[in-house]
Amino acid sequence: MNMQIVMLLGQDGVTNGAVYALLALSIMLVFSVTRILLIPQGEFVAFAALTMAAMQSGRAVQLGWLVFALAVVATLMDAAKVWRSKGREPWPHGTLGLLAVAALALVLTKVLPLDRIGMFAQALLTIALVVPLGPLLYRVFFQAIAAAHSLVLLIVSIAVHVALVGTGLLMFGPEGGKTEPFSDAFFEIGPAMIASQTLWVIAATLALMGGLWVFFGKTLYGRALQATAVNRLGAELVGISPDLAGRASFTLAAAIGVLSGILIAPITTIYYDSGFIISLKGFVGAIIGGLTSFPVAALGALFIGQAEAFSTFWASSYKEVIVFTLLLPVLVWRSLAHTRVEDEE
C-alpha cells in the first residue's frame, strides 16, 4: 500500500463517514425526543436516491402514490379524532398541508418531463416527495402509541421498516439505481486525485450540521425540541406539544435522510433494501456517542467510514463483519463505565 492508495481510501472513508454522521445525528435526534429507534431511517436514503435515479432515467416515479395514500390516512385519522372530541380539539392544519404537498408532488411527477427538468429541479422534487414521509409515518404509526414502552415502539419501528422495504421493491424493482454526479471535476492533491463529488458531500454535511446548530440554538422550535429531549414531561407541562415535537423530529430525520440519499446516489449504486445497512452504520456511530453526544457520534461515524474503506482494501469479503465488530468493545466499555442503575420512566 502506497501513499496514493492511502489517500484514495481516506477520501472514500471521509465521504462515507460524512453520510453516516448525518444518519447518526438524525437517529439520535429522533430517539432523544420520542424514544423511538428509527429503523426506517435508511429508507429515506434509499427512496430519495432511487426516486432521483428514476427521474433521470425517464422511468415512472411511483413514490408519490405512497406519500399521497399516507397523507389521506393521516387526514382521516385526524378527522376521526376531532369528531370524537365533538369539536373541543382544533383541527391539526399540519396534516392538511402535508396532504396538499403530497397531492402537488404527485401531480408534478405525472405532468413534468422529469428527465429533462435539470438536476436541481429533480432534487427539489425528490425532497418534496420523500420528506413528507417522515411526519406522515409518525402520525399514522407512532403518534397514537407515543407513551408506550420503548420495546413496543421498537417493534413497531421494525414493522414499519419491513413494510417500507417491501413497498420499495414494488415501486422501484430489484434493479439498483445511480444518478449523475453533481460535477465531474477532479482536483490533484499530492499523489491523489480528489473527486469534486467528495467535496460536495463534505460541504453539504458541514452546512447541514451548521444549520442544525443554528436551529437548535437560535430558534424557538429548535429550543422546544431540545427541551423535549432533555425532559419530555417537563416540556409538556410548559406547553410544548409532544405530537408537534414528534412530527418535527421525524421531519428533520427525513430531510437528513433525503439529503444523504441525494449525495451518495452518484457515488454508489443503491437498491431498494440498501437503506438498512447504511442506517445501521449510522446507528453504530450513534452508539459510539451513547445516543446522547452529537460530536462524539459524528466522530464515531467518521471512524466507521475509515474502517470500512480500509477493510474493503485489505479484506473486502469481511468488511461488514469488521465494521460491526467495532461496536462490541464500545458496548463493553459503556457497560463497564455505566454503573448507576436508573429507574424506568
C-alpha positions as CSV (number, residue, x, y, z in Angstrom):
1,M,0.0,0.0,0.0
2,N,1.5,3.3,-1.1
3,M,0.5,6.9,-0.2
4,Q,-1.7,7.2,-3.2
5,I,-3.8,4.3,-2.2
6,V,-4.0,5.5,1.4
7,M,-5.3,8.9,0.2
8,L,-7.8,7.3,-2.1
9,L,-9.1,5.1,0.7
10,G,-9.1,8.0,3.1
11,Q,-11.2,10.0,0.6
12,D,-13.8,7.2,0.4
13,G,-13.8,6.9,4.2
14,V,-14.4,10.6,4.7
15,T,-17.2,10.6,2.1
16,N,-19.0,7.6,3.6
17,G,-18.3,8.7,7.2
18,A,-19.9,12.1,6.5
19,V,-23.1,10.4,5.4
20,Y,-23.0,8.0,8.4
21,A,-22.5,11.1,10.6
22,L,-25.7,12.7,9.2
23,L,-27.7,9.5,9.8
24,A,-26.2,9.1,13.3
25,L,-27.4,12.7,14.2
26,S,-30.9,12.0,12.8
27,I,-31.2,8.7,14.7
28,M,-30.1,10.4,18.0
29,L,-32.4,13.3,17.4
30,V,-35.5,11.1,17.0
31,F,-34.5,8.9,19.9
32,S,-33.9,11.7,22.3
33,V,-37.2,13.4,21.5
34,T,-39.5,10.4,21.0
35,R,-37.7,7.3,22.5
36,I,-38.1,5.7,19.1
37,L,-35.1,4.0,17.4
38,L,-35.9,5.0,13.8
39,I,-35.1,1.7,12.0
40,P,-36.7,3.1,8.7
41,Q,-34.2,5.9,8.6
42,G,-32.3,4.2,5.8
43,E,-35.5,4.0,3.7
44,F,-35.4,7.8,3.4
45,V,-31.9,7.5,1.9
46,A,-32.8,4.7,-0.5
47,F,-36.1,6.2,-1.6
48,A,-34.5,9.5,-2.3
49,A,-31.7,8.0,-4.3
50,L,-33.9,5.7,-6.3
51,T,-36.5,8.4,-6.9
52,M,-33.9,10.7,-8.4
53,A,-32.4,7.9,-10.4
54,A,-35.9,7.1,-11.8
55,M,-36.4,10.7,-12.8
56,Q,-33.0,10.8,-14.7
57,S,-33.6,7.5,-16.5
58,G,-37.1,8.5,-17.6
59,R,-38.9,5.8,-15.6
60,A,-42.2,6.4,-13.8
61,V,-42.0,7.7,-10.3
62,Q,-44.4,5.7,-8.1
63,L,-43.4,7.1,-4.7
64,G,-46.0,9.9,-4.9
65,W,-48.8,7.4,-4.6
66,L,-47.4,6.1,-1.3
67,V,-47.0,9.6,0.1
68,F,-50.5,10.6,-1.0
69,A,-52.1,7.4,0.5
70,L,-50.4,8.0,3.8
71,A,-51.5,11.7,3.8
72,V,-55.1,10.6,3.1
73,V,-54.9,8.1,6.0
74,A,-53.4,10.7,8.3
75,T,-56.1,13.2,7.4
76,L,-58.9,10.6,8.1
77,M,-57.3,9.8,11.5
78,D,-57.2,13.5,12.4
79,A,-60.8,13.9,11.3
80,A,-61.9,11.0,13.4
81,K,-60.0,12.4,16.4
82,V,-61.7,15.8,16.0
83,W,-65.1,14.1,15.6
84,R,-64.7,12.1,18.7
85,S,-63.8,15.2,20.7
86,K,-67.1,16.8,19.5
87,G,-65.2,19.9,18.3
88,R,-63.2,20.5,21.5
89,E,-59.9,19.8,19.8
90,P,-58.8,22.1,16.9
91,W,-58.2,20.7,13.5
92,P,-54.5,20.0,13.0
93,H,-53.7,22.0,9.9
94,G,-50.3,20.4,9.5
95,T,-51.8,17.2,8.1
96,L,-53.8,19.2,5.6
97,G,-50.6,20.9,4.5
98,L,-48.9,17.5,4.0
99,L,-51.9,16.3,2.0
100,A,-51.6,19.4,-0.3
101,V,-47.8,18.9,-0.7
102,A,-48.3,15.2,-1.4
103,A,-51.0,15.9,-4.0
104,L,-49.0,18.6,-5.7
105,A,-45.8,16.4,-5.9
106,L,-47.9,13.5,-7.3
107,V,-49.3,15.7,-10.0
108,L,-45.9,17.1,-10.9
109,T,-44.5,13.6,-11.3
110,K,-47.2,12.9,-13.9
111,V,-47.1,16.1,-15.9
112,L,-43.5,17.1,-16.0
113,P,-40.8,15.7,-18.3
114,L,-38.7,14.6,-15.3
115,D,-35.7,13.5,-17.3
116,R,-35.3,17.0,-18.8
117,I,-36.0,19.4,-15.9
118,G,-32.5,19.6,-14.7
119,M,-30.7,18.1,-11.7
120,F,-31.6,20.9,-9.3
121,A,-35.3,20.6,-10.1
122,Q,-35.1,16.9,-9.7
123,A,-33.5,17.2,-6.3
124,L,-36.2,19.7,-5.2
125,L,-39.0,17.4,-6.4
126,T,-37.3,14.4,-4.6
127,I,-37.3,16.4,-1.4
128,A,-40.9,17.3,-1.8
129,L,-41.8,13.6,-2.4
130,V,-39.7,12.0,0.4
131,V,-39.6,14.5,3.3
132,P,-43.4,14.3,4.0
133,L,-42.9,10.6,4.6
134,G,-41.3,11.4,8.0
135,P,-44.2,13.3,9.7
136,L,-46.7,11.0,8.0
137,L,-45.1,7.9,9.3
138,Y,-45.1,9.4,12.8
139,R,-48.8,10.4,12.6
140,V,-50.0,7.1,11.2
141,F,-47.9,4.6,13.1
142,F,-46.4,6.2,16.2
143,Q,-48.4,9.1,17.5
144,A,-51.2,7.0,19.0
145,I,-48.7,4.9,20.9
146,A,-46.1,7.6,21.8
147,A,-46.5,6.9,25.5
148,A,-46.0,3.1,25.1
149,H,-43.0,1.2,26.3
150,S,-39.7,1.6,24.4
151,L,-39.8,-2.0,23.4
152,V,-43.3,-1.6,21.8
153,L,-42.0,1.4,19.9
154,L,-39.0,-0.6,18.7
155,I,-41.2,-3.4,17.4
156,V,-43.5,-1.0,15.5
157,S,-40.4,0.7,14.1
158,I,-39.1,-2.7,12.8
159,A,-42.5,-3.5,11.3
160,V,-42.6,-0.1,9.5
161,H,-39.1,-0.8,8.1
162,V,-40.1,-4.2,6.8
163,A,-43.3,-2.8,5.2
164,L,-41.3,0.0,3.5
165,V,-38.7,-2.4,2.2
166,G,-41.4,-4.5,0.6
167,T,-43.1,-1.4,-0.8
168,G,-39.8,-0.2,-2.1
169,L,-39.4,-3.4,-4.1
170,L,-42.9,-2.9,-5.6
171,M,-42.1,0.8,-6.5
172,F,-38.5,0.6,-7.7
173,G,-38.0,-3.1,-8.6
174,P,-34.9,-5.2,-7.8
175,E,-32.6,-3.2,-10.0
176,G,-30.3,-0.7,-8.4
177,G,-30.1,3.0,-9.3
178,K,-27.4,5.5,-9.6
179,T,-27.6,9.2,-10.5
180,E,-25.4,11.6,-12.4
181,P,-22.7,13.3,-10.4
182,F,-23.1,16.9,-9.5
183,S,-19.7,17.6,-11.0
184,D,-17.1,15.5,-12.9
185,A,-14.2,17.7,-12.0
186,F,-11.1,16.3,-10.1
187,F,-8.5,18.1,-8.1
188,E,-4.9,16.9,-7.8
189,I,-3.6,17.0,-4.2
190,G,-0.2,15.4,-4.0
191,P,-0.3,11.8,-5.4
192,A,-4.1,11.5,-5.3
193,M,-7.0,12.9,-7.3
194,I,-9.9,14.3,-5.2
195,A,-13.3,14.0,-6.8
196,S,-15.4,17.1,-6.7
197,Q,-18.4,14.9,-5.6
198,T,-16.5,14.2,-2.4
199,L,-16.2,17.9,-1.8
200,W,-20.0,18.2,-2.4
201,V,-20.7,15.6,0.3
202,I,-18.3,17.2,2.8
203,A,-19.6,20.7,2.2
204,A,-23.3,19.7,2.4
205,T,-22.6,17.8,5.6
206,L,-20.9,20.7,7.2
207,A,-23.6,23.1,6.0
208,L,-26.3,20.8,7.4
209,M,-24.6,20.4,10.8
210,G,-24.2,24.2,11.0
211,G,-27.9,24.6,10.1
212,L,-28.9,22.2,12.8
213,W,-26.7,24.1,15.3
214,V,-28.4,27.4,14.4
215,F,-31.9,25.7,14.5
216,F,-31.4,24.2,18.0
217,G,-29.6,27.1,19.4
218,K,-31.3,30.2,17.9
219,T,-34.9,29.2,17.0
220,L,-38.0,28.7,19.2
221,Y,-38.9,25.4,17.6
222,G,-35.3,24.1,18.0
223,R,-35.2,25.0,21.6
224,A,-38.6,23.4,22.1
225,L,-37.3,20.2,20.6
226,Q,-34.1,20.5,22.8
227,A,-36.3,20.9,25.9
228,T,-38.3,17.8,24.9
229,A,-35.1,15.8,24.5
230,V,-33.9,16.9,28.0
231,N,-37.2,16.3,29.8
232,R,-40.3,15.2,27.9
233,L,-42.7,15.5,30.9
234,G,-41.4,18.9,31.8
235,A,-41.6,20.2,28.2
236,E,-45.2,19.0,28.1
237,L,-46.1,20.7,31.3
238,V,-44.9,24.1,30.0
239,G,-47.0,23.8,26.9
240,I,-44.7,22.1,24.3
241,S,-46.9,19.6,22.3
242,P,-45.4,16.1,22.3
243,D,-47.2,15.4,19.0
244,L,-45.6,18.5,17.4
245,A,-42.2,17.6,18.8
246,G,-42.5,14.0,17.4
247,R,-43.6,15.3,13.9
248,A,-40.8,17.8,13.8
249,S,-38.1,15.3,14.8
250,F,-39.3,12.9,12.1
251,T,-39.4,15.7,9.5
252,L,-35.8,16.6,10.3
253,A,-34.8,13.0,10.2
254,A,-36.5,12.5,6.8
255,A,-34.8,15.7,5.5
256,I,-31.4,14.5,6.6
257,G,-32.0,11.1,5.0
258,V,-33.2,12.6,1.7
259,L,-30.1,14.8,1.6
260,S,-27.9,11.8,2.3
261,G,-29.6,9.8,-0.4
262,I,-29.1,12.6,-3.0
263,L,-25.4,13.0,-2.0
264,I,-24.5,9.3,-2.2
265,A,-26.6,8.4,-5.2
266,P,-23.8,9.5,-7.7
267,I,-21.2,7.6,-5.7
268,T,-22.6,4.1,-5.3
269,T,-25.5,2.0,-6.7
270,I,-28.5,2.0,-4.3
271,Y,-31.0,-0.8,-4.2
272,Y,-34.5,-0.9,-2.6
273,D,-33.1,-2.6,0.5
274,S,-29.8,-0.7,0.8
275,G,-31.1,1.7,3.3
276,F,-31.0,-0.7,6.2
277,I,-27.2,-1.4,6.1
278,I,-26.5,2.3,5.6
279,S,-28.5,3.4,8.5
280,L,-27.1,0.6,10.6
281,K,-23.6,2.0,10.2
282,G,-25.0,5.4,11.2
283,F,-26.5,3.7,14.2
284,V,-23.1,2.3,15.2
285,G,-21.9,5.9,15.2
286,A,-24.8,6.9,17.4
287,I,-24.0,4.1,19.8
288,I,-20.4,5.3,20.0
289,G,-21.9,8.7,21.0
290,G,-24.0,6.9,23.6
291,L,-27.2,8.2,21.8
292,T,-26.6,11.5,23.7
293,S,-23.4,13.2,22.3
294,F,-23.7,14.6,18.8
295,P,-20.0,15.5,18.4
296,V,-18.8,12.0,19.6
297,A,-21.4,10.3,17.3
298,A,-20.1,12.3,14.3
299,L,-16.5,11.4,15.1
300,G,-17.6,7.8,15.6
301,A,-19.3,7.8,12.2
302,L,-16.2,9.2,10.5
303,F,-14.2,6.4,12.2
304,I,-16.6,3.8,10.9
305,G,-16.3,5.3,7.4
306,Q,-12.5,5.0,7.5
307,A,-12.6,1.5,8.9
308,E,-15.0,0.4,6.1
309,A,-12.8,1.9,3.4
310,F,-9.6,0.3,4.6
311,S,-11.4,-3.0,5.3
312,T,-12.5,-3.0,1.7
313,F,-8.9,-2.9,0.6
314,W,-7.5,-5.5,3.0
315,A,-10.4,-7.9,3.3
316,S,-13.4,-6.9,1.2
317,S,-15.3,-10.1,2.0
318,Y,-15.3,-9.3,5.7
319,K,-15.7,-5.5,5.6
320,E,-19.2,-5.6,7.1
321,V,-18.1,-8.0,9.8
322,I,-15.1,-5.8,10.7
323,V,-17.3,-2.6,10.8
324,F,-19.9,-4.1,13.1
325,T,-17.4,-5.9,15.3
326,L,-16.1,-2.5,16.2
327,L,-19.3,-2.0,18.1
328,L,-18.6,-4.7,20.6
329,P,-15.7,-3.0,22.5
330,V,-17.7,0.2,22.7
331,L,-20.7,-1.6,24.2
332,V,-18.4,-3.4,26.7
333,W,-16.7,-0.1,27.7
334,R,-20.0,1.7,28.1
335,S,-21.4,-1.2,30.2
336,L,-18.4,-1.2,32.5
337,A,-18.3,2.6,32.8
338,H,-22.1,3.0,33.5
339,T,-22.6,1.6,36.9
340,R,-25.6,3.5,38.0
341,V,-29.0,1.8,37.7
342,E,-31.8,4.1,36.5
343,D,-35.5,3.6,37.3
344,E,-37.9,3.1,34.4
345,E,-39.6,6.3,33.4
